[in-house]
Amino acid sequence: MPGEITPTELDVQMTFAQPRHDDRVLLFVDGDGRKGSSREDAFLARINARGARELPRYADLPTNVEAIHAFSIGGQRFLLALGDVAVLEGFEPVGVRSLVASHPESEDLAILAAYHLRCWYRDNRFCGRCGMLLSPSANERALTCASCGNVVYPRISPAIIVAVTDGDRILMTRYAHGPYRKRALVAGFVEIGETAEQAVAREVREECGLGVKNVRYYGSQPWGLSGSLMLGYFAELDGDPEPSPGDGELSWAGWVDRRDIAESDDYALGRQMVEAFRDGRR
């Protein structure tokens, strides 16, 4: 199931060929998990003689580390290490969140997808039905239980992000918690039993106390940091224009004129939507 990641092609189809020595490997290292900690989840890489970031090769791995196919970009295969390797000679940890700090290479987008996979493998070691150990399937991207036959597939959580507009103004917010402190659009996960459009209206109401109308789909983006598929929407203000954040999730919410929106090299879907509004494309 190939998908275009400019300027090369990302192919996420699972393959079961034997690893090759020159296959690149994603070795992820856990952060300490403490709220507010500067130590985040990372992957191992090094800077090569050309000044470019380079991932380890399969040949660099200790022999006791299992690696499974993650994806291919062009003709280059990338594997995901399932074992823990905190230190690999010549390689240093690179924070996963640093990949979203500037416009990435295509490989960076794929690394976020691999991080999504890694979290899924890490968090699904045991069967949720009978408690026995799960094993990677021999014929598809799944984990299987030899005891009860349960098959567990990668979890993708649908989430919405919405640009609420009022004439030449767009609604922006700032989170009260977490590492991201820049202005952002309203976003949240889709709840069980609701449509994405219903989630748009609910999240805007819950986070900002505002109503919306004319909800229109914009586009989507896989977002490995939260294991989600972001569904982007535009909507128009309906009713009282005064935001009233009330659940503690936001530290601020307000309207920004399109003329006051600055340039950015952030590639996230929300930023693309803000710039589409700024440039009059929405």
PyMOL commands that set and color helices and strands:
alter all, ss='L'
color gray80, all
select helices_A, chain A and resi 58-60+96-100+106-123+196-208+258-260+269-278
alter helices_A, ss='H'
color red, helices_A
select strands_A, chain A and resi 2-5+8-11+24-26+28-29+42-47+53-54+67-73+76-81+92-95+134-136+143-145+151-152+157-166+169-175+186-189+211-223+228-238+250-257
alter strands_A, ss='S'
color yellow, strands_A
deselect
rebuild
show_as cartoon
